[in-house]
Amino acid sequence: MTIAEYLTYWLTNVAKGKVRRTTYVNYESLVRNYVTTEFGKKKLVRLTARDIRAFLAKTAVTCQCCAQGKDRKRPEHKRRCCALRKCCKKLPSDRTVRFLLVILRAALQHAVREDELPRNVARNVELSMGTKREIEPLTAKEGRQLLAAARDNRLWAAYELAVRIGLRRGELLGLRWSDVDLHEGVLTVRQALQRVGGELLIVAPKTQRSARRVALPSECVTALRAQRAQQIADRKGAGDNWKGTGQGLVFTTKNGTPIEPRNLNRSFEVLCVRTGVRKVRFHDLRHTCASLLHEQGAAFDRVGDALRGDGNGPDDDDGAAGVPVAV
């Protein structure tokens, strides 16, 4: 059996039933774009630790735009780099390289269990520490500046929820009005919206501990009331063109469809430029929330623990209500 044949078998019959669909899609993409193109035709039993080490070292310094022909796949008038012999140096991140090793270790370990291999050669491969991205969340001043500028933005409430209670991008876009109680001032995270395998899907939260009940500060309640009024106006304005899915999502486009996750990223980038706020990832707003909690005296070991409540994790009696942040 070749490596490509075995990995296809492992993805379909083993990984697919064990991991979330989003994770499976990532596995399949990494295997297809990296592993099988490098040594997919090699016999599984002849794979060595040296092969894997050389593959990872080569991958780390190879422009993936060139290797995968990404620029050539664009329409001719939109080609801007590799197809024009102008390498864009799009190198994979350390995280991607490490994840390739994780996948190979898991797949080969299963081959050992099924007596396809005598040992897992990937376990003999170690990687250097590499470079870890330093997370620099927005300061309290930058957070206030961002939220003040966002008040006239269609997604103002999304930014309020991201900064003040640390909701993830998918949790925001998958939030339903049925999960929000503006009278009691609480919000329950039950699902997320993600693009998986080319389609937008409602999925379960990232982990079981991610499903949580969160107390809403008054600023979030105000922003959500404004969001509801805006959505009602959008629906009246769209008339028969309203395409709401019936899921009752809090954040939708002007015609009622779910918001593409990348469009939220783009909106955030534009807001940062217009506001003059230092450019960070949208996900870094979650770290901003955790940092602000820490400044206010909250004790915790991880971002997730900070945003689940008092730092005690999943054992909180009330479902781990979150702590609102004063900005």
Contacts in CASP RR format, 6 or more apart in sequence:
PFRMAT RR
TARGET T0000
AUTHOR 0000-0000-0000
METHOD contacts of the structure
MODEL  1
MTIAEYLTYWLTNVAKGKVRRTTYVNYESLVRNYVTTEFGKKKLVRLTAR
DIRAFLAKTAVTCQCCAQGKDRKRPEHKRRCCALRKCCKKLPSDRTVRFL
LVILRAALQHAVREDELPRNVARNVELSMGTKREIEPLTAKEGRQLLAAA
RDNRLWAAYELAVRIGLRRGELLGLRWSDVDLHEGVLTVRQALQRVGGEL
LIVAPKTQRSARRVALPSECVTALRAQRAQQIADRKGAGDNWKGTGQGLV
FTTKNGTPIEPRNLNRSFEVLCVRTGVRKVRFHDLRHTCASLLHEQGAAF
DRVGDALRGDGNGPDDDDGAAGVPVAV
1 9 0 8 1.000
1 43 0 8 1.000
1 44 0 8 1.000
1 116 0 8 1.000
2 40 0 8 1.000
2 41 0 8 1.000
2 42 0 8 1.000
2 43 0 8 1.000
2 44 0 8 1.000
3 35 0 8 1.000
3 36 0 8 1.000
3 39 0 8 1.000
3 40 0 8 1.000
3 41 0 8 1.000
3 42 0 8 1.000
3 43 0 8 1.000
3 44 0 8 1.000
3 47 0 8 1.000
4 36 0 8 1.000
4 40 0 8 1.000
4 41 0 8 1.000
5 44 0 8 1.000
6 44 0 8 1.000
6 107 0 8 1.000
6 111 0 8 1.000
6 116 0 8 1.000
7 31 0 8 1.000
7 35 0 8 1.000
7 36 0 8 1.000
7 40 0 8 1.000
7 107 0 8 1.000
10 107 0 8 1.000
10 110 0 8 1.000
10 111 0 8 1.000
11 24 0 8 1.000
11 27 0 8 1.000
11 28 0 8 1.000
11 31 0 8 1.000
14 107 0 8 1.000
14 110 0 8 1.000
15 24 0 8 1.000
15 27 0 8 1.000
15 106 0 8 1.000
15 107 0 8 1.000
16 24 0 8 1.000
17 24 0 8 1.000
19 27 0 8 1.000
20 203 0 8 1.000
20 204 0 8 1.000
21 196 0 8 1.000
21 201 0 8 1.000
21 203 0 8 1.000
22 194 0 8 1.000
22 196 0 8 1.000
22 203 0 8 1.000
25 196 0 8 1.000
25 197 0 8 1.000
26 99 0 8 1.000
27 103 0 8 1.000
30 96 0 8 1.000
30 99 0 8 1.000
30 100 0 8 1.000
30 103 0 8 1.000
31 103 0 8 1.000
33 64 0 8 1.000
33 68 0 8 1.000
34 59 0 8 1.000
34 92 0 8 1.000
34 100 0 8 1.000
35 55 0 8 1.000
35 100 0 8 1.000
35 103 0 8 1.000
35 104 0 8 1.000
37 67 0 8 1.000
37 68 0 8 1.000
38 55 0 8 1.000
38 58 0 8 1.000
38 59 0 8 1.000
39 47 0 8 1.000
39 51 0 8 1.000
39 55 0 8 1.000
42 51 0 8 1.000
44 111 0 8 1.000
44 116 0 8 1.000
44 117 0 8 1.000
45 116 0 8 1.000
45 117 0 8 1.000
47 108 0 8 1.000
47 121 0 8 1.000
48 121 0 8 1.000
49 121 0 8 1.000
49 122 0 8 1.000
49 124 0 8 1.000
49 125 0 8 1.000
52 101 0 8 1.000
52 104 0 8 1.000
52 121 0 8 1.000
52 122 0 8 1.000
52 125 0 8 1.000
53 125 0 8 1.000
55 100 0 8 1.000
56 97 0 8 1.000
56 100 0 8 1.000
56 101 0 8 1.000
56 125 0 8 1.000
56 127 0 8 1.000
59 92 0 8 1.000
59 97 0 8 1.000
59 100 0 8 1.000
60 91 0 8 1.000
60 92 0 8 1.000
60 94 0 8 1.000
60 97 0 8 1.000
61 91 0 8 1.000
62 91 0 8 1.000
62 92 0 8 1.000
63 82 0 8 1.000
63 87 0 8 1.000
63 88 0 8 1.000
63 89 0 8 1.000
63 90 0 8 1.000
63 91 0 8 1.000
64 70 0 8 1.000
64 90 0 8 1.000
64 91 0 8 1.000
64 92 0 8 1.000
65 71 0 8 1.000
65 81 0 8 1.000
65 82 0 8 1.000
65 87 0 8 1.000
65 88 0 8 1.000
65 90 0 8 1.000
66 82 0 8 1.000
66 87 0 8 1.000
66 90 0 8 1.000
69 82 0 8 1.000
69 83 0 8 1.000
70 82 0 8 1.000
70 90 0 8 1.000
71 79 0 8 1.000
71 80 0 8 1.000
71 81 0 8 1.000
71 82 0 8 1.000
71 83 0 8 1.000
71 84 0 8 1.000
71 88 0 8 1.000
72 79 0 8 1.000
72 82 0 8 1.000
72 83 0 8 1.000
74 80 0 8 1.000
74 83 0 8 1.000
80 86 0 8 1.000
80 88 0 8 1.000
81 87 0 8 1.000
81 88 0 8 1.000
82 88 0 8 1.000
94 130 0 8 1.000
94 131 0 8 1.000
94 132 0 8 1.000
97 127 0 8 1.000
98 127 0 8 1.000
101 122 0 8 1.000
101 125 0 8 1.000
101 127 0 8 1.000
104 122 0 8 1.000
105 120 0 8 1.000
105 122 0 8 1.000
105 123 0 8 1.000
108 117 0 8 1.000
108 120 0 8 1.000
108 121 0 8 1.000
108 122 0 8 1.000
108 123 0 8 1.000
109 120 0 8 1.000
109 122 0 8 1.000
109 123 0 8 1.000
111 117 0 8 1.000
111 120 0 8 1.000
112 118 0 8 1.000
112 119 0 8 1.000
112 120 0 8 1.000
135 284 0 8 1.000
135 287 0 8 1.000
136 278 0 8 1.000
136 280 0 8 1.000
136 284 0 8 1.000
137 280 0 8 1.000
137 284 0 8 1.000
137 285 0 8 1.000
137 287 0 8 1.000
137 288 0 8 1.000
137 290 0 8 1.000
137 291 0 8 1.000
138 146 0 8 1.000
138 163 0 8 1.000
138 277 0 8 1.000
138 278 0 8 1.000
138 280 0 8 1.000
138 284 0 8 1.000
138 285 0 8 1.000
138 288 0 8 1.000
140 292 0 8 1.000
140 295 0 8 1.000
140 327 0 8 1.000
142 277 0 8 1.000
142 278 0 8 1.000
143 163 0 8 1.000
143 277 0 8 1.000
143 288 0 8 1.000
143 327 0 8 1.000
144 327 0 8 1.000
145 275 0 8 1.000
145 276 0 8 1.000
145 277 0 8 1.000
146 159 0 8 1.000
146 163 0 8 1.000
146 271 0 8 1.000
146 272 0 8 1.000
146 275 0 8 1.000
146 277 0 8 1.000
147 156 0 8 1.000
147 159 0 8 1.000
147 160 0 8 1.000
147 163 0 8 1.000
147 219 0 8 1.000
147 327 0 8 1.000
149 271 0 8 1.000
149 274 0 8 1.000
149 275 0 8 1.000
149 277 0 8 1.000
150 156 0 8 1.000
150 159 0 8 1.000
150 160 0 8 1.000
150 271 0 8 1.000
153 159 0 8 1.000
153 267 0 8 1.000
153 271 0 8 1.000
154 230 0 8 1.000
154 267 0 8 1.000
155 251 0 8 1.000
155 264 0 8 1.000
155 267 0 8 1.000
156 223 0 8 1.000
156 226 0 8 1.000
156 227 0 8 1.000
157 220 0 8 1.000
157 223 0 8 1.000
157 224 0 8 1.000
157 226 0 8 1.000
157 227 0 8 1.000
157 250 0 8 1.000
157 251 0 8 1.000
158 172 0 8 1.000
158 251 0 8 1.000
158 264 0 8 1.000
159 268 0 8 1.000
159 271 0 8 1.000
159 285 0 8 1.000
160 219 0 8 1.000
160 220 0 8 1.000
160 223 0 8 1.000
160 224 0 8 1.000
161 167 0 8 1.000
161 172 0 8 1.000
161 175 0 8 1.000
161 187 0 8 1.000
161 220 0 8 1.000
161 223 0 8 1.000
161 224 0 8 1.000
162 169 0 8 1.000
162 172 0 8 1.000
162 282 0 8 1.000
162 285 0 8 1.000
162 286 0 8 1.000
162 289 0 8 1.000
163 285 0 8 1.000
163 288 0 8 1.000
163 289 0 8 1.000
163 292 0 8 1.000
163 325 0 8 1.000
163 327 0 8 1.000
164 217 0 8 1.000
164 219 0 8 1.000
164 220 0 8 1.000
164 289 0 8 1.000
164 324 0 8 1.000
164 325 0 8 1.000
164 327 0 8 1.000
165 187 0 8 1.000
165 214 0 8 1.000
165 215 0 8 1.000
165 216 0 8 1.000
165 217 0 8 1.000
165 220 0 8 1.000
165 289 0 8 1.000
165 307 0 8 1.000
165 322 0 8 1.000
165 324 0 8 1.000
165 325 0 8 1.000
166 285 0 8 1.000
166 286 0 8 1.000
166 289 0 8 1.000
166 290 0 8 1.000
166 307 0 8 1.000
167 175 0 8 1.000
167 189 0 8 1.000
167 214 0 8 1.000
167 286 0 8 1.000
168 192 0 8 1.000
168 206 0 8 1.000
168 210 0 8 1.000
168 283 0 8 1.000
168 286 0 8 1.000
169 261 0 8 1.000
169 264 0 8 1.000
169 265 0 8 1.000
169 282 0 8 1.000
169 283 0 8 1.000
170 192 0 8 1.000
170 193 0 8 1.000
170 194 0 8 1.000
170 261 0 8 1.000
171 189 0 8 1.000
171 191 0 8 1.000
171 192 0 8 1.000
171 205 0 8 1.000
171 210 0 8 1.000
172 250 0 8 1.000
172 251 0 8 1.000
172 264 0 8 1.000
173 192 0 8 1.000
173 193 0 8 1.000
173 249 0 8 1.000
173 251 0 8 1.000
173 258 0 8 1.000
173 259 0 8 1.000
173 261 0 8 1.000
173 264 0 8 1.000
174 191 0 8 1.000
174 192 0 8 1.000
174 193 0 8 1.000
174 202 0 8 1.000
174 249 0 8 1.000
174 250 0 8 1.000
174 251 0 8 1.000
174 258 0 8 1.000
175 187 0 8 1.000
175 189 0 8 1.000
175 249 0 8 1.000
175 250 0 8 1.000
175 251 0 8 1.000
176 190 0 8 1.000
176 191 0 8 1.000
176 247 0 8 1.000
176 248 0 8 1.000
176 249 0 8 1.000
176 250 0 8 1.000
177 228 0 8 1.000
177 248 0 8 1.000
177 249 0 8 1.000
177 250 0 8 1.000
178 248 0 8 1.000
179 187 0 8 1.000
179 188 0 8 1.000
179 189 0 8 1.000
179 190 0 8 1.000
180 186 0 8 1.000
180 187 0 8 1.000
180 188 0 8 1.000
180 224 0 8 1.000
180 250 0 8 1.000
181 187 0 8 1.000
182 216 0 8 1.000
182 221 0 8 1.000
182 224 0 8 1.000
182 225 0 8 1.000
185 215 0 8 1.000
185 216 0 8 1.000
185 221 0 8 1.000
186 213 0 8 1.000
186 214 0 8 1.000
186 215 0 8 1.000
186 216 0 8 1.000
186 321 0 8 1.000
187 213 0 8 1.000
187 214 0 8 1.000
187 216 0 8 1.000
187 220 0 8 1.000
188 211 0 8 1.000
188 212 0 8 1.000
188 213 0 8 1.000
188 214 0 8 1.000
189 205 0 8 1.000
189 210 0 8 1.000
189 211 0 8 1.000
189 212 0 8 1.000
189 213 0 8 1.000
189 214 0 8 1.000
190 205 0 8 1.000
190 211 0 8 1.000
191 202 0 8 1.000
191 203 0 8 1.000
191 204 0 8 1.000
191 205 0 8 1.000
192 202 0 8 1.000
192 203 0 8 1.000
192 204 0 8 1.000
192 205 0 8 1.000
192 206 0 8 1.000
193 200 0 8 1.000
193 201 0 8 1.000
193 202 0 8 1.000
193 203 0 8 1.000
193 249 0 8 1.000
193 258 0 8 1.000
193 259 0 8 1.000
193 261 0 8 1.000
194 200 0 8 1.000
194 201 0 8 1.000
194 203 0 8 1.000
194 261 0 8 1.000
195 201 0 8 1.000
195 260 0 8 1.000
195 261 0 8 1.000
195 262 0 8 1.000
196 203 0 8 1.000
200 258 0 8 1.000
200 260 0 8 1.000
202 247 0 8 1.000
204 211 0 8 1.000
205 211 0 8 1.000
208 314 0 8 1.000
209 304 0 8 1.000
209 308 0 8 1.000
209 313 0 8 1.000
209 314 0 8 1.000
209 320 0 8 1.000
212 308 0 8 1.000
212 319 0 8 1.000
212 320 0 8 1.000
212 321 0 8 1.000
212 322 0 8 1.000
213 318 0 8 1.000
213 319 0 8 1.000
213 320 0 8 1.000
213 321 0 8 1.000
213 322 0 8 1.000
214 321 0 8 1.000
214 322 0 8 1.000
214 324 0 8 1.000
215 321 0 8 1.000
215 322 0 8 1.000
215 323 0 8 1.000
215 324 0 8 1.000
216 224 0 8 1.000
216 324 0 8 1.000
217 324 0 8 1.000
217 325 0 8 1.000
217 326 0 8 1.000
219 327 0 8 1.000
220 324 0 8 1.000
224 250 0 8 1.000
227 250 0 8 1.000
227 251 0 8 1.000
228 250 0 8 1.000
231 250 0 8 1.000
231 252 0 8 1.000
231 256 0 8 1.000
234 242 0 8 1.000
234 252 0 8 1.000
234 254 0 8 1.000
234 255 0 8 1.000
234 256 0 8 1.000
235 242 0 8 1.000
235 256 0 8 1.000
238 254 0 8 1.000
238 255 0 8 1.000
238 256 0 8 1.000
241 255 0 8 1.000
242 255 0 8 1.000
242 256 0 8 1.000
243 255 0 8 1.000
243 256 0 8 1.000
243 257 0 8 1.000
244 252 0 8 1.000
244 255 0 8 1.000
244 256 0 8 1.000
244 257 0 8 1.000
245 256 0 8 1.000
245 257 0 8 1.000
245 258 0 8 1.000
249 256 0 8 1.000
249 258 0 8 1.000
251 259 0 8 1.000
252 258 0 8 1.000
252 259 0 8 1.000
253 259 0 8 1.000
264 282 0 8 1.000
265 281 0 8 1.000
265 282 0 8 1.000
268 282 0 8 1.000
269 279 0 8 1.000
271 277 0 8 1.000
272 278 0 8 1.000
272 279 0 8 1.000
272 280 0 8 1.000
273 279 0 8 1.000
280 288 0 8 1.000
286 303 0 8 1.000
286 307 0 8 1.000
287 303 0 8 1.000
289 306 0 8 1.000
289 307 0 8 1.000
289 325 0 8 1.000
290 300 0 8 1.000
290 303 0 8 1.000
290 304 0 8 1.000
290 306 0 8 1.000
290 307 0 8 1.000
292 325 0 8 1.000
292 326 0 8 1.000
292 327 0 8 1.000
293 300 0 8 1.000
293 306 0 8 1.000
293 307 0 8 1.000
293 323 0 8 1.000
293 325 0 8 1.000
294 300 0 8 1.000
294 306 0 8 1.000
296 325 0 8 1.000
296 326 0 8 1.000
298 306 0 8 1.000
298 309 0 8 1.000
298 310 0 8 1.000
298 311 0 8 1.000
298 323 0 8 1.000
299 311 0 8 1.000
300 306 0 8 1.000
300 311 0 8 1.000
301 311 0 8 1.000
305 311 0 8 1.000
305 312 0 8 1.000
305 313 0 8 1.000
306 323 0 8 1.000
307 322 0 8 1.000
307 323 0 8 1.000
308 314 0 8 1.000
308 316 0 8 1.000
308 320 0 8 1.000
308 322 0 8 1.000
309 316 0 8 1.000
309 320 0 8 1.000
309 321 0 8 1.000
309 322 0 8 1.000
309 323 0 8 1.000
310 316 0 8 1.000
310 323 0 8 1.000
313 320 0 8 1.000
314 320 0 8 1.000
END
